[in-house]
């Protein structure tokens, strides 16, 4: 480890994403591999998106629009907000970085749940910001305990709704009670990467109207990586009042979103029929996995997302390795402190059946 590296980086465990399909094929000599590890869409982007990308290829000699004008316009139109309420990121992950860099300084702290998306903790550590962790209660955020953790130095509270890796969500009643306890000196960061899968649930909170609420500093993030099937292009966005957006724009690199990604995302957000089709297929696949897991008497968290967190019978690392050798990539959860669990993305019908077949053999 380099002696030139900043001291605070020594404690950081590098984030390890789910293994790519090609890597598993290469390492294990397999021809057929399926990936159910990273909560990606198992379906390719829509035909409209692919056609728009094709048209854009001849313009790659030019820099992209640094302000993502047309993409912001499309997002603003969808949610009936103003473009100045939007910031575009290289995945919604980058908005996390923007928020911590912009608003946190020495002696500040952030609050996160545990377990939750690892990048809140990692990015705070990179900036040498203290992280206060509040354990989940039965797989759900304990908002009462989080409220008690808030102090004068708390700058950001990160809530993933639905939460990864548990797939659970904060309901409307709990959320509305909690926001009354968030002080004006603090930012509430709502990570809604799985919004499209959860928004039809009756008691799922509608956060966007609250960006105008006086006394509440709210940032809401969403992504094109999941239901829109653009994980490989890395496009996400944040929505907040114009003052917070303007502040975060100061730390954003000028060409952070490439031109292909902007065009693809602008087209994707307008393709409502494609989204409906994907959501229908995900629900069908989820119901199938629930039925099969119930037959096998596996415990799991009911999911508000496109993945399921499953309690294994035995050593989860061993099960992960055995599935991997059969060409099925899932996520082993000990990195989140959840020994004995695996996380499985809802795949295509064929992928779901292969996972269950191999799990039965194990």
N, C-alpha and C positions, 0 to 999 in steps of 0.2 A: 504493500500500500504506500503510495507516494507521500513523502514527508512534506511536500508542498501543498497538499490538500488541506482545506479548512478543517479545523478540529471537530466542528459539530457534525461534519459529514461521516465521521468514523462510526457513529452509532446507527447509521441508516442501513437497513436491509434493502438491497436493490429489488425493485418490483419485478417479479417474474411472471410474464403473461402465460396463458395457456399455450401448450406446444403447437406449433404450426403443423399442418397436415404433411407438407413436404419433408419436414424434419423427421417425423415419425416414420414415414416411408423409407427415408434414407438410412436412418439408424437401425431399424428393425427389419429392413428388407421386405416390406409389405407392399402389395399392389393396391389394396383397397383399404382406405382409412377414412373414418368419419370423425368430425370434430364437434363435440357437444360440451365445450369447456369455457367459452368466452362470451356467451350470451349474444352471439351474432345472429343475424337472420340466416336461416338455412336456404333461403330463396335468393336468386339474383335480383339486382335492381330492376325496376320496371322498364318496359320497352321504351317508354317515353324518355326516361333518364338516359338509357343507352344511346338513343338516337340523338339527344341533345349533346352528349359527350362527343359523339362522332363528328358533329358539326363544328365543335370547338377546337378540334385537334389542329387545324391549320393556323390557329392564332397563338400557338405556344411559344413563338418567338418574342412575344410581348409580355411584360410584367402584368400580373393580375390587378384588378381594381383593389387598391389598398383599403378602401372603405366598404367593400362588398355591398355596393349601393343596391343592386337589383335583388340580391338575396335578402337584405334587410327589408326591402319594400315588400317582398313576398311574405315574409314572416309577419310584418306589420299588418298586412291585409288579412292574413289568416286570423290573427288574434285581436284585430281592431284596436291596435295601439300605434304609437308613432315610432318612426325609425330611430329617433334619438333615444328611445327606451331600450335599444338593442345593441349588444356587442357580439361579434362573431369570434369564435375560437377554433383552434385546431383540435377539434373534439371538445366536448364540454369540460374535459379535464383541464384545458388551458384556462378556462374561466376561473377555476379553483386557484390556479397560479396567479392570475391577474388580481384576484381578491386579496390573497395573502400578501402579495408584493405591494399592493396599493394601500391597504388599510392597517396592516400589522407592523409594529416596530418593537424595539427592545422593551422588555418587561410586559408586553401584551401576552394574552393567552387565547387559545381557541378551545371550543368544546366539541367533542365528537362522541358518537355512540361507539360501543364495542361489542361484537364485531360490526364493521361497516366498510365502505369503500376505502381501500388502503391509501389512496393518493392524498386524502386530507392530511393524514399524519405525516406522510413522507414529505409533502411540499412545505408543511409547517417546519419540519426538522431542517430542511434545506435552508430556510430563512432564519433558523435558530429561534423559533417561536415556541413557547411552552404549549403542550397539548394536554388538556384535561379530558380523561376518558370516563364515560358513564356506561356501565354494563347494560345491555338490553334486558328487558324483563319478559320472559317467555318468547323471545325472538322479536320483540317490539321495543321501540324507543321508550325509555322511562322518562317522560317529559317532566314529571314532578322533580325527579332527581337532577335532571339537567338544569331546571330553573333554580334549584338550590345551589348549583355549582357556579352560577353567574356571579362575578364580582366586578369591581371597578376596572379591572384590567382585561376583562373579557371583551375581545373585539369582534370575533365571528363565532356563530354557532352553526355547525354544518349538520344538516339533516337530509338524508337520502330518502326520498319518498316516491315509490317503494324503495326499501332498503336492499342493498346488495351486501352480503350474500344471502340474507334470510328470505327475501322476496315478500316480506310483510310490509304493511303500510300504516301510516298514521291516519286515523279517521278524522272527520271534520270537527266533531265535538271536542276531541282532545286537542287538535290543532288550534281551534279558536280560543280555547282556554289558555293555551300556552303563549300565544302571541301577546296576550295582555301582560305577561310577565317579562317580556323582552324589553330592556331599557333602550332609550334613545341613543345611548353611547355604543350600542352593539348592533352588528349586522346579522340578520338571519339569512343564511344561505340554504335555499331549498334546491337540492339536486334531484331533478325529475327526469332522469335519463330513461326511465321506463314508463313515463307518463301515458303514452298512447295505450299501453296494456291495462292501465288502472283507471283511466279517467271515466269510464262508463260505470264504475262501481258507485252506488248511490251515496255512500258516506265518505267518498274520497274528496278532499278539500280542493276548492278552486282558488288557486293562489294569485293569479294574475290581477284580479281587481284590487288586490291589497297593495300593489306597488305604488298606488296613489295615496294610501292611508297615511295620514300625518302621525309622526311619532314612531313609525315602523320603518326601519331600514331593511328592505327585503330585496334579495337577489334570487331569481328563479332561473335554473339552467335546464336546457333540454338538448337532445342530440339527434343527429341523422344516422347514427351508427346502428340503431336497433331495428325498429319497424320499417324504416326507409331503406335498409340494406346497404348503407354507404360506409360501413366500418373501415374499409380500406382507403377511403378518401379523407377521413378525420374532419368532420364538420360538426360543431356544436354552437349553441348560442346562449347568451345570458340576457334576461329581461329585468330591468330595474328602473327606478326614477332616473331622470336625465343627469342629475348631479352625481350619482354613483357611477353611471355609465361613463360620463365625461372624465371622472377621476381614473377609472380603470383603463381608458383609452391611452393614458399617458405611459403605461407600461406595455402596451401591445406593440409587437413588431409590425412594421408598416405593410409587409406582404405575407402575413401569417397564414392566409388561406389561398391556395392556388386556384387558378382560373377554372380548371376542370371541376374541382370540388364545389366552387361557387355555382357553376352552371347546373351541376347534378342536383345539388340541394335545392336550388330555386325551382327546378322542374319537379323534383320529388314531392315537395310540400304542397304542390297543386294537384297531385295525382291521388285524389280521394278514393277512387275505386280500387287502386292497388293496395292502399292501406287497409281498406275493409276486407279485401281478400286475404291478406297476410294475417290479420287479427283472427279471422274465422279459422284459418288453418292452424294457427298457434293454439287456439282454444280446443280444437278437435284433438290435436296432438297431446295437449295437457290432460284432457279427459282420458285419453287412452293410457297414458303413463300412470295417472292416478289409479285407474282400474287394475292395471297390472301390478303396481306396487302394493295395492291393497290385497290382492291375491297372494302375493309373496310375503305379506305381513311386515312390510317395511314402514317405518315411521318417516314422515316428511312434513314440511311446512306447507300449508295451503298457499298457493302462489298468486300474487297480483302482478306477475311479470311473465317473461318468456323463459323462465328457468325454475327448477325445483331443487331445494336443498333437502338431501336425503340422509337419514341416519343409517349407517351401515351396520350389518351384522358381522362384527369382527373388525380387524385392522383395516382402516380406510386406505392406508398407503399400499397395503398388499392388494386390495381390491382394485385400486387405481392402476397398479402395475400389471395385474392380470388382464384388465380391460384393455390397457395400452397394447399389450402383446397380441391382442385379438383385433387391433385396429380401431379401437373405440377410445377417443380422447375425452375424458371428463376432468373436472377440477377437484383435486384433493384439498381439503380445507384446513389442514393443520397450520398453514401459513397465517390463517385468521384466528388461530387458537381454538379451532373447532375440530379436535381430534375425533375420529369416528364418523366424519361426515364427508359426503361428496356433493358437488353441485353439478347438475345436469341441465344443459340447455334443451329446450324443446326443438327437435329437429324435424325433418320431413317424416312422412309416414314410414318409409323404409328405414330411416336412421333410428327412429324410436323403437321399431321392432327389433332391429339388430342389437341395440343397447339392452333391451329386456331379455332377448335370447341369450346374450353373453352373461348377463347378470344371473340368470337362472342357472347356467352351467357352473358359475362360481359358487 
